[in-house]
Amino acid sequence: MTILNEKYTLNNGVQIPKLGFGTWLIDNDKVATAVQQAAELG
């Protein structure tokens, strides 16, 4: 299993990916653009 396949299981049983965009250090006025560009690139 690679990091791309690992998931966290929430208390309600829903699973979410462990891998994130890493946006917590980006300034608020720049984060939306960064996330949009990452999503477009896949």
mmCIF entry with sequence, helices, sheets and N, C-alpha, C, O atoms, coordinates in Angstrom:
data_MODEL
# 
_entry.id   MODEL 
# 
_entity.id                         1 
_entity.type                       polymer 
_entity.pdbx_number_of_molecules   1 
# 
_entity_poly.entity_id                      1 
_entity_poly.type                           'polypeptide(L)' 
_entity_poly.nstd_linkage                   no 
_entity_poly.nstd_monomer                   no 
_entity_poly.pdbx_seq_one_letter_code       MTILNEKYTLNNGVQIPKLGFGTWLIDNDKVATAVQQAAELG 
_entity_poly.pdbx_seq_one_letter_code_can   MTILNEKYTLNNGVQIPKLGFGTWLIDNDKVATAVQQAAELG 
_entity_poly.pdbx_strand_id                 A 
# 
loop_
_entity_poly_seq.entity_id 
_entity_poly_seq.num 
_entity_poly_seq.mon_id 
_entity_poly_seq.hetero 
1 1  MET n 
1 2  THR n 
1 3  ILE n 
1 4  LEU n 
1 5  ASN n 
1 6  GLU n 
1 7  LYS n 
1 8  TYR n 
1 9  THR n 
1 10 LEU n 
1 11 ASN n 
1 12 ASN n 
1 13 GLY n 
1 14 VAL n 
1 15 GLN n 
1 16 ILE n 
1 17 PRO n 
1 18 LYS n 
1 19 LEU n 
1 20 GLY n 
1 21 PHE n 
1 22 GLY n 
1 23 THR n 
1 24 TRP n 
1 25 LEU n 
1 26 ILE n 
1 27 ASP n 
1 28 ASN n 
1 29 ASP n 
1 30 LYS n 
1 31 VAL n 
1 32 ALA n 
1 33 THR n 
1 34 ALA n 
1 35 VAL n 
1 36 GLN n 
1 37 GLN n 
1 38 ALA n 
1 39 ALA n 
1 40 GLU n 
1 41 LEU n 
1 42 GLY n 
# 
_struct_asym.id          A 
_struct_asym.entity_id   1 
# 
_struct_conf.conf_type_id            HELX_P 
_struct_conf.id                      HELX_P1 
_struct_conf.pdbx_PDB_helix_id       AA1 
_struct_conf.beg_label_comp_id       ASN 
_struct_conf.beg_label_asym_id       A 
_struct_conf.beg_label_seq_id        28 
_struct_conf.pdbx_beg_PDB_ins_code   ? 
_struct_conf.end_label_comp_id       LEU 
_struct_conf.end_label_asym_id       A 
_struct_conf.end_label_seq_id        41 
_struct_conf.pdbx_end_PDB_ins_code   ? 
_struct_conf.beg_auth_comp_id        ASN 
_struct_conf.beg_auth_asym_id        A 
_struct_conf.beg_auth_seq_id         28 
_struct_conf.end_auth_comp_id        LEU 
_struct_conf.end_auth_asym_id        A 
_struct_conf.end_auth_seq_id         41 
_struct_conf.pdbx_PDB_helix_class    1 
_struct_conf.details                 ? 
_struct_conf.pdbx_PDB_helix_length   14 
# 
_struct_conf_type.id          HELX_P 
_struct_conf_type.criteria    ? 
_struct_conf_type.reference   ? 
# 
_struct_sheet.id               AA1 
_struct_sheet.type             ? 
_struct_sheet.number_strands   2 
_struct_sheet.details          ? 
# 
_struct_sheet_order.sheet_id     AA1 
_struct_sheet_order.range_id_1   1 
_struct_sheet_order.range_id_2   2 
_struct_sheet_order.offset       ? 
_struct_sheet_order.sense        anti-parallel 
# 
loop_
_struct_sheet_range.sheet_id 
_struct_sheet_range.id 
_struct_sheet_range.beg_label_comp_id 
_struct_sheet_range.beg_label_asym_id 
_struct_sheet_range.beg_label_seq_id 
_struct_sheet_range.pdbx_beg_PDB_ins_code 
_struct_sheet_range.end_label_comp_id 
_struct_sheet_range.end_label_asym_id 
_struct_sheet_range.end_label_seq_id 
_struct_sheet_range.pdbx_end_PDB_ins_code 
_struct_sheet_range.beg_auth_comp_id 
_struct_sheet_range.beg_auth_asym_id 
_struct_sheet_range.beg_auth_seq_id 
_struct_sheet_range.end_auth_comp_id 
_struct_sheet_range.end_auth_asym_id 
_struct_sheet_range.end_auth_seq_id 
AA1 1 LYS A 7  ? THR A 9  ? LYS A 7  THR A 9  
AA1 2 GLN A 15 ? PRO A 17 ? GLN A 15 PRO A 17 
# 
loop_
_atom_site.group_PDB 
_atom_site.id 
_atom_site.type_symbol 
_atom_site.label_atom_id 
_atom_site.label_alt_id 
_atom_site.label_comp_id 
_atom_site.label_asym_id 
_atom_site.label_entity_id 
_atom_site.label_seq_id 
_atom_site.pdbx_PDB_ins_code 
_atom_site.Cartn_x 
_atom_site.Cartn_y 
_atom_site.Cartn_z 
_atom_site.occupancy 
_atom_site.B_iso_or_equiv 
_atom_site.pdbx_formal_charge 
_atom_site.auth_seq_id 
_atom_site.auth_comp_id 
_atom_site.auth_asym_id 
_atom_site.auth_atom_id 
_atom_site.pdbx_PDB_model_num 
ATOM 1   N N  . MET A 1 1  ? 0.853   -1.187 0.000   1.00 0.00 ? 1  MET A N  1 
ATOM 2   C CA . MET A 1 1  ? 0.000   0.000  0.000   1.00 0.00 ? 1  MET A CA 1 
ATOM 3   C C  . MET A 1 1  ? 0.895   1.245  0.000   1.00 0.00 ? 1  MET A C  1 
ATOM 4   O O  . MET A 1 1  ? 1.869   1.320  0.749   1.00 0.00 ? 1  MET A O  1 
ATOM 5   N N  . THR A 1 2  ? 0.556   2.205  -0.838  1.00 0.00 ? 2  THR A N  1 
ATOM 6   C CA . THR A 1 2  ? 1.305   3.455  -0.877  1.00 0.00 ? 2  THR A CA 1 
ATOM 7   C C  . THR A 1 2  ? 0.527   4.541  -0.149  1.00 0.00 ? 2  THR A C  1 
ATOM 8   O O  . THR A 1 2  ? -0.651  4.368  0.165   1.00 0.00 ? 2  THR A O  1 
ATOM 9   N N  . ILE A 1 3  ? 1.191   5.660  0.117   1.00 0.00 ? 3  ILE A N  1 
ATOM 10  C CA . ILE A 1 3  ? 0.543   6.797  0.785   1.00 0.00 ? 3  ILE A CA 1 
ATOM 11  C C  . ILE A 1 3  ? -0.684  7.267  0.002   1.00 0.00 ? 3  ILE A C  1 
ATOM 12  O O  . ILE A 1 3  ? -1.624  7.800  0.591   1.00 0.00 ? 3  ILE A O  1 
ATOM 13  N N  . LEU A 1 4  ? -0.684  7.078  -1.306  1.00 0.00 ? 4  LEU A N  1 
ATOM 14  C CA . LEU A 1 4  ? -1.818  7.515  -2.121  1.00 0.00 ? 4  LEU A CA 1 
ATOM 15  C C  . LEU A 1 4  ? -3.070  6.696  -1.847  1.00 0.00 ? 4  LEU A C  1 
ATOM 16  O O  . LEU A 1 4  ? -4.176  7.130  -2.168  1.00 0.00 ? 4  LEU A O  1 
ATOM 17  N N  . ASN A 1 5  ? -2.910  5.523  -1.261  1.00 0.00 ? 5  ASN A N  1 
ATOM 18  C CA . ASN A 1 5  ? -4.063  4.650  -0.987  1.00 0.00 ? 5  ASN A CA 1 
ATOM 19  C C  . ASN A 1 5  ? -4.467  4.625  0.482   1.00 0.00 ? 5  ASN A C  1 
ATOM 20  O O  . ASN A 1 5  ? -5.508  4.062  0.821   1.00 0.00 ? 5  ASN A O  1 
ATOM 21  N N  . GLU A 1 6  ? -3.663  5.224  1.362   1.00 0.00 ? 6  GLU A N  1 
ATOM 22  C CA . GLU A 1 6  ? -3.952  5.166  2.795   1.00 0.00 ? 6  GLU A CA 1 
ATOM 23  C C  . GLU A 1 6  ? -5.106  6.097  3.158   1.00 0.00 ? 6  GLU A C  1 
ATOM 24  O O  . GLU A 1 6  ? -5.268  7.167  2.571   1.00 0.00 ? 6  GLU A O  1 
ATOM 25  N N  . LYS A 1 7  ? -5.900  5.670  4.131   1.00 0.00 ? 7  LYS A N  1 
ATOM 26  C CA . LYS A 1 7  ? -7.080  6.450  4.535   1.00 0.00 ? 7  LYS A CA 1 
ATOM 27  C C  . LYS A 1 7  ? -7.191  6.505  6.052   1.00 0.00 ? 7  LYS A C  1 
ATOM 28  O O  . LYS A 1 7  ? -6.693  5.624  6.753   1.00 0.00 ? 7  LYS A O  1 
ATOM 29  N N  . TYR A 1 8  ? -7.843  7.540  6.551   1.00 0.00 ? 8  TYR A N  1 
ATOM 30  C CA . TYR A 1 8  ? -8.256  7.634  7.952   1.00 0.00 ? 8  TYR A CA 1 
ATOM 31  C C  . TYR A 1 8  ? -9.719  7.240  8.007   1.00 0.00 ? 8  TYR A C  1 
ATOM 32  O O  . TYR A 1 8  ? -10.484 7.557  7.097   1.00 0.00 ? 8  TYR A O  1 
ATOM 33  N N  . THR A 1 9  ? -10.113 6.550  9.071   1.00 0.00 ? 9  THR A N  1 
ATOM 34  C CA . THR A 1 9  ? -11.521 6.232  9.281   1.00 0.00 ? 9  THR A CA 1 
ATOM 35  C C  . THR A 1 9  ? -12.053 7.151  10.372  1.00 0.00 ? 9  THR A C  1 
ATOM 36  O O  . THR A 1 9  ? -11.547 7.154  11.494  1.00 0.00 ? 9  THR A O  1 
ATOM 37  N N  . LEU A 1 10 ? -13.074 7.927  10.036  1.00 0.00 ? 10 LEU A N  1 
ATOM 38  C CA . LEU A 1 10 ? -13.692 8.845  10.988  1.00 0.00 ? 10 LEU A CA 1 
ATOM 39  C C  . LEU A 1 10 ? -14.603 8.080  11.947  1.00 0.00 ? 10 LEU A C  1 
ATOM 40  O O  . LEU A 1 10 ? -14.898 6.906  11.724  1.00 0.00 ? 10 LEU A O  1 
ATOM 41  N N  . ASN A 1 11 ? -15.042 8.737  12.997  1.00 0.00 ? 11 ASN A N  1 
ATOM 42  C CA . ASN A 1 11 ? -15.906 8.095  14.002  1.00 0.00 ? 11 ASN A CA 1 
ATOM 43  C C  . ASN A 1 11 ? -17.206 7.555  13.418  1.00 0.00 ? 11 ASN A C  1 
ATOM 44  O O  . ASN A 1 11 ? -17.774 6.600  13.948  1.00 0.00 ? 11 ASN A O  1 
ATOM 45  N N  . ASN A 1 12 ? -17.679 8.156  12.333  1.00 0.00 ? 12 ASN A N  1 
ATOM 46  C CA . ASN A 1 12 ? -18.933 7.707  11.729  1.00 0.00 ? 12 ASN A CA 1 
ATOM 47  C C  . ASN A 1 12 ? -18.712 6.631  10.663  1.00 0.00 ? 12 ASN A C  1 
ATOM 48  O O  . ASN A 1 12 ? -19.650 6.250  9.962   1.00 0.00 ? 12 ASN A O  1 
ATOM 49  N N  . GLY A 1 13 ? -17.462 6.135  10.540  1.00 0.00 ? 13 GLY A N  1 
ATOM 50  C CA . GLY A 1 13 ? -17.154 5.067  9.596   1.00 0.00 ? 13 GLY A CA 1 
ATOM 51  C C  . GLY A 1 13 ? -16.720 5.535  8.224   1.00 0.00 ? 13 GLY A C  1 
ATOM 52  O O  . GLY A 1 13 ? -16.247 4.729  7.423   1.00 0.00 ? 13 GLY A O  1 
ATOM 53  N N  . VAL A 1 14 ? -16.867 6.815  7.932   1.00 0.00 ? 14 VAL A N  1 
ATOM 54  C CA . VAL A 1 14 ? -16.467 7.360  6.636   1.00 0.00 ? 14 VAL A CA 1 
ATOM 55  C C  . VAL A 1 14 ? -14.945 7.376  6.550   1.00 0.00 ? 14 VAL A C  1 
ATOM 56  O O  . VAL A 1 14 ? -14.268 7.737  7.512   1.00 0.00 ? 14 VAL A O  1 
ATOM 57  N N  . GLN A 1 15 ? -14.412 6.985  5.400   1.00 0.00 ? 15 GLN A N  1 
ATOM 58  C CA . GLN A 1 15 ? -12.969 7.017  5.195   1.00 0.00 ? 15 GLN A CA 1 
ATOM 59  C C  . GLN A 1 15 ? -12.591 8.212  4.334   1.00 0.00 ? 15 GLN A C  1 
ATOM 60  O O  . GLN A 1 15 ? -13.273 8.537  3.362   1.00 0.00 ? 15 GLN A O  1 
ATOM 61  N N  . ILE A 1 16 ? -11.478 8.869  4.711   1.00 0.00 ? 16 ILE A N  1 
ATOM 62  C CA . ILE A 1 16 ? -10.967 10.003 3.949   1.00 0.00 ? 16 ILE A CA 1 
ATOM 63  C C  . ILE A 1 16 ? -9.485  9.750  3.663   1.00 0.00 ? 16 ILE A C  1 
ATOM 64  O O  . ILE A 1 16 ? -8.818  9.062  4.436   1.00 0.00 ? 16 ILE A O  1 
ATOM 65  N N  . PRO A 1 17 ? -8.962  10.298 2.561   1.00 0.00 ? 17 PRO A N  1 
ATOM 66  C CA . PRO A 1 17 ? -7.555  10.067 2.237   1.00 0.00 ? 17 PRO A CA 1 
ATOM 67  C C  . PRO A 1 17 ? -6.619  10.726 3.242   1.00 0.00 ? 17 PRO A C  1 
ATOM 68  O O  . PRO A 1 17 ? -6.922  11.797 3.767   1.00 0.00 ? 17 PRO A O  1 
ATOM 69  N N  . LYS A 1 18 ? -5.464  10.077 3.515   1.00 0.00 ? 18 LYS A N  1 
ATOM 70  C CA . LYS A 1 18 ? -4.449  10.662 4.388   1.00 0.00 ? 18 LYS A CA 1 
ATOM 71  C C  . LYS A 1 18 ? -3.681  11.765 3.663   1.00 0.00 ? 18 LYS A C  1 
ATOM 72  O O  . LYS A 1 18 ? -3.150  12.675 4.300   1.00 0.00 ? 18 LYS A O  1 
ATOM 73  N N  . LEU A 1 19 ? -3.622  11.687 2.374   1.00 0.00 ? 19 LEU A N  1 
ATOM 74  C CA . LEU A 1 19 ? -2.876  12.656 1.581   1.00 0.00 ? 19 LEU A CA 1 
ATOM 75  C C  . LEU A 1 19 ? -3.701  13.919 1.394   1.00 0.00 ? 19 LEU A C  1 
ATOM 76  O O  . LEU A 1 19 ? -4.868  13.843 1.010   1.00 0.00 ? 19 LEU A O  1 
ATOM 77  N N  . GLY A 1 20 ? -3.112  15.076 1.659   1.00 0.00 ? 20 GLY A N  1 
ATOM 78  C CA . GLY A 1 20 ? -3.817  16.340 1.485   1.00 0.00 ? 20 GLY A CA 1 
ATOM 79  C C  . GLY A 1 20 ? -3.051  17.275 0.584   1.00 0.00 ? 20 GLY A C  1 
ATOM 80  O O  . GLY A 1 20 ? -1.999  16.920 0.052   1.00 0.00 ? 20 GLY A O  1 
ATOM 81  N N  . PHE A 1 21 ? -3.576  18.463 0.414   1.00 0.00 ? 21 PHE A N  1 
ATOM 82  C CA . PHE A 1 21 ? -2.937  19.460 -0.441  1.00 0.00 ? 21 PHE A CA 1 
ATOM 83  C C  . PHE A 1 21 ? -1.785  20.182 0.265   1.00 0.00 ? 21 PHE A C  1 
ATOM 84  O O  . PHE A 1 21 ? -0.974  20.825 -0.401  1.00 0.00 ? 21 PHE A O  1 
ATOM 85  N N  . GLY A 1 22 ? -1.693  20.092 1.579   1.00 0.00 ? 22 GLY A N  1 
ATOM 86  C CA . GLY A 1 22 ? -0.619  20.772 2.293   1.00 0.00 ? 22 GLY A CA 1 
ATOM 87  C C  . GLY A 1 22 ? -0.778  22.282 2.267   1.00 0.00 ? 22 GLY A C  1 
ATOM 88  O O  . GLY A 1 22 ? 0.191   23.006 2.040   1.00 0.00 ? 22 GLY A O  1 
ATOM 89  N N  . THR A 1 23 ? -1.985  22.757 2.497   1.00 0.00 ? 23 THR A N  1 
ATOM 90  C CA . THR A 1 23 ? -2.287  24.184 2.349   1.00 0.00 ? 23 THR A CA 1 
ATOM 91  C C  . THR A 1 23 ? -2.247  24.972 3.657   1.00 0.00 ? 23 THR A C  1 
ATOM 92  O O  . THR A 1 23 ? -2.501  26.176 3.644   1.00 0.00 ? 23 THR A O  1 
ATOM 93  N N  . TRP A 1 24 ? -1.941  24.341 4.767   1.00 0.00 ? 24 TRP A N  1 
ATOM 94  C CA . TRP A 1 24 ? -2.071  25.012 6.064   1.00 0.00 ? 24 TRP A CA 1 
ATOM 95  C C  . TRP A 1 24 ? -1.096  26.157 6.268   1.00 0.00 ? 24 TRP A C  1 
ATOM 96  O O  . TRP A 1 24 ? -1.334  27.001 7.133   1.00 0.00 ? 24 TRP A O  1 
ATOM 97  N N  . LEU A 1 25 ? -0.009  26.223 5.512   1.00 0.00 ? 25 LEU A N  1 
ATOM 98  C CA . LEU A 1 25 ? 0.940   27.330 5.666   1.00 0.00 ? 25 LEU A CA 1 
ATOM 99  C C  . LEU A 1 25 ? 0.766   28.422 4.606   1.00 0.00 ? 25 LEU A C  1 
ATOM 100 O O  . LEU A 1 25 ? 1.482   29.423 4.629   1.00 0.00 ? 25 LEU A O  1 
ATOM 101 N N  . ILE A 1 26 ? -0.172  28.238 3.687   1.00 0.00 ? 26 ILE A N  1 
ATOM 102 C CA . ILE A 1 26 ? -0.380  29.220 2.615   1.00 0.00 ? 26 ILE A CA 1 
ATOM 103 C C  . ILE A 1 26 ? -1.266  30.350 3.144   1.00 0.00 ? 26 ILE A C  1 
ATOM 104 O O  . ILE A 1 26 ? -2.236  30.113 3.864   1.00 0.00 ? 26 ILE A O  1 
ATOM 105 N N  . ASP A 1 27 ? -0.913  31.577 2.774   1.00 0.00 ? 27 ASP A N  1 
ATOM 106 C CA . ASP A 1 27 ? -1.719  32.737 3.163   1.00 0.00 ? 27 ASP A CA 1 
ATOM 107 C C  . ASP A 1 27 ? -3.144  32.591 2.648   1.00 0.00 ? 27 ASP A C  1 
ATOM 108 O O  . ASP A 1 27 ? -3.367  32.053 1.564   1.00 0.00 ? 27 ASP A O  1 
ATOM 109 N N  . ASN A 1 28 ? -4.103  33.071 3.425   1.00 0.00 ? 28 ASN A N  1 
ATOM 110 C CA . ASN A 1 28 ? -5.524  32.946 3.075   1.00 0.00 ? 28 ASN A CA 1 
ATOM 111 C C  . ASN A 1 28 ? -5.852  33.517 1.699   1.00 0.00 ? 28 ASN A C  1 
ATOM 112 O O  . ASN A 1 28 ? -6.708  32.978 0.999   1.00 0.00 ? 28 ASN A O  1 
ATOM 113 N N  . ASP A 1 29 ? -5.189  34.591 1.306   1.00 0.00 ? 29 ASP A N  1 
ATOM 114 C CA . ASP A 1 29 ? -5.508  35.211 0.017   1.00 0.00 ? 29 ASP A CA 1 
ATOM 115 C C  . ASP A 1 29 ? -4.918  34.441 -1.168  1.00 0.00 ? 29 ASP A C  1 
ATOM 116 O O  . ASP A 1 29 ? -5.201  34.780 -2.317  1.00 0.00 ? 29 ASP A O  1 
ATOM 117 N N  . LYS A 1 30 ? -4.107  33.413 -0.912  1.00 0.00 ? 30 LYS A N  1 
ATOM 118 C CA . LYS A 1 30 ? -3.488  32.645 -1.994  1.00 0.00 ? 30 LYS A CA 1 
ATOM 119 C C  . LYS A 1 30 ? -3.944  31.193 -2.042  1.00 0.00 ? 30 LYS A C  1 
ATOM 120 O O  . LYS A 1 30 ? -3.706  30.507 -3.037  1.00 0.00 ? 30 LYS A O  1 
ATOM 121 N N  . VAL A 1 31 ? -4.590  30.714 -0.993  1.00 0.00 ? 31 VAL A N  1 
ATOM 122 C CA . VAL A 1 31 ? -4.891  29.287 -0.893  1.00 0.00 ? 31 VAL A CA 1 
ATOM 123 C C  . VAL A 1 31 ? -5.909  28.823 -1.934  1.00 0.00 ? 31 VAL A C  1 
ATOM 124 O O  . VAL A 1 31 ? -5.759  27.724 -2.469  1.00 0.00 ? 31 VAL A O  1 
ATOM 125 N N  . ALA A 1 32 ? -6.923  29.605 -2.238  1.00 0.00 ? 32 ALA A N  1 
ATOM 126 C CA . ALA A 1 32 ? -7.943  29.185 -3.200  1.00 0.00 ? 32 ALA A CA 1 
ATOM 127 C C  . ALA A 1 32 ? -7.323  28.932 -4.568  1.00 0.00 ? 32 ALA A C  1 
ATOM 128 O O  . ALA A 1 32 ? -7.653  27.948 -5.230  1.00 0.00 ? 32 ALA A O  1 
ATOM 129 N N  . THR A 1 33 ? -6.434  29.808 -4.988  1.00 0.00 ? 33 THR A N  1 
ATOM 130 C CA . THR A 1 33 ? -5.767  29.638 -6.286  1.00 0.00 ? 33 THR A CA 1 
ATOM 131 C C  . THR A 1 33 ? -4.893  28.390 -6.278  1.00 0.00 ? 33 THR A C  1 
ATOM 132 O O  . THR A 1 33 ? -4.884  27.636 -7.251  1.00 0.00 ? 33 THR A O  1 
ATOM 133 N N  . ALA A 1 34 ? -4.162  28.165 -5.198  1.00 0.00 ? 34 ALA A N  1 
ATOM 134 C CA . ALA A 1 34 ? -3.288  26.993 -5.112  1.00 0.00 ? 34 ALA A CA 1 
ATOM 135 C C  . ALA A 1 34 ? -4.083  25.697 -5.186  1.00 0.00 ? 34 ALA A C  1 
ATOM 136 O O  . ALA A 1 34 ? -3.688  24.765 -5.887  1.00 0.00 ? 34 ALA A O  1 
ATOM 137 N N  . VAL A 1 35 ? -5.204  25.632 -4.465  1.00 0.00 ? 35 VAL A N  1 
ATOM 138 C CA . VAL A 1 35 ? -6.040  24.428 -4.483  1.00 0.00 ? 35 VAL A CA 1 
ATOM 139 C C  . VAL A 1 35 ? -6.663  24.223 -5.860  1.00 0.00 ? 35 VAL A C  1 
ATOM 140 O O  . VAL A 1 35 ? -6.713  23.098 -6.357  1.00 0.00 ? 35 VAL A O  1 
ATOM 141 N N  . GLN A 1 36 ? -7.130  25.288 -6.468  1.00 0.00 ? 36 GLN A N  1 
ATOM 142 C CA . GLN A 1 36 ? -7.719  25.179 -7.805  1.00 0.00 ? 36 GLN A CA 1 
ATOM 143 C C  . GLN A 1 36 ? -6.694  24.673 -8.804  1.00 0.00 ? 36 GLN A C  1 
ATOM 144 O O  . GLN A 1 36 ? -7.005  23.786 -9.599  1.00 0.00 ? 36 GLN A O  1 
ATOM 145 N N  . GLN A 1 37 ? -5.489  25.209 -8.786  1.00 0.00 ? 37 GLN A N  1 
ATOM 146 C CA . GLN A 1 37 ? -4.453  24.778 -9.710  1.00 0.00 ? 37 GLN A CA 1 
ATOM 147 C C  . GLN A 1 37 ? -4.075  23.315 -9.468  1.00 0.00 ? 37 GLN A C  1 
ATOM 148 O O  . GLN A 1 37 ? -3.865  22.564 -10.421 1.00 0.00 ? 37 GLN A O  1 
ATOM 149 N N  . ALA A 1 38 ? -3.988  22.910 -8.203  1.00 0.00 ? 38 ALA A N  1 
ATOM 150 C CA . ALA A 1 38 ? -3.667  21.510 -7.891  1.00 0.00 ? 38 ALA A CA 1 
ATOM 151 C C  . ALA A 1 38 ? -4.757  20.576 -8.416  1.00 0.00 ? 38 ALA A C  1 
ATOM 152 O O  . ALA A 1 38 ? -4.454  19.517 -8.965  1.00 0.00 ? 38 ALA A O  1 
ATOM 153 N N  . ALA A 1 39 ? -6.002  20.956 -8.253  1.00 0.00 ? 39 ALA A N  1 
ATOM 154 C CA . ALA A 1 39 ? -7.111  20.118 -8.727  1.00 0.00 ? 39 ALA A CA 1 
ATOM 155 C C  . ALA A 1 39 ? -7.087  20.015 -10.253 1.00 0.00 ? 39 ALA A C  1 
ATOM 156 O O  . ALA A 1 39 ? -7.331  18.942 -10.805 1.00 0.00 ? 39 ALA A O  1 
ATOM 157 N N  . GLU A 1 40 ? -6.801  21.099 -10.918 1.00 0.00 ? 40 GLU A N  1 
ATOM 158 C CA . GLU A 1 40 ? -6.733  21.091 -12.379 1.00 0.00 ? 40 GLU A CA 1 
ATOM 159 C C  . GLU A 1 40 ? -5.601  20.209 -12.889 1.00 0.00 ? 40 GLU A C  1 
ATOM 160 O O  . GLU A 1 40 ? -5.730  19.568 -13.932 1.00 0.00 ? 40 GLU A O  1 
ATOM 161 N N  . LEU A 1 41 ? -4.494  20.176 -12.155 1.00 0.00 ? 41 LEU A N  1 
ATOM 162 C CA . LEU A 1 41 ? -3.345  19.370 -12.562 1.00 0.00 ? 41 LEU A CA 1 
ATOM 163 C C  . LEU A 1 41 ? -3.510  17.890 -12.226 1.00 0.00 ? 41 LEU A C  1 
ATOM 164 O O  . LEU A 1 41 ? -2.816  17.032 -12.770 1.00 0.00 ? 41 LEU A O  1 
ATOM 165 N N  . GLY A 1 42 ? -4.444  17.613 -11.315 1.00 0.00 ? 42 GLY A N  1 
ATOM 166 C CA . GLY A 1 42 ? -4.713  16.226 -10.932 1.00 0.00 ? 42 GLY A CA 1 
ATOM 167 C C  . GLY A 1 42 ? -3.774  15.790 -9.878  1.00 0.00 ? 42 GLY A C  1 
ATOM 168 O O  . GLY A 1 42 ? -3.843  14.648 -9.424  1.00 0.00 ? 42 GLY A O  1 
# 
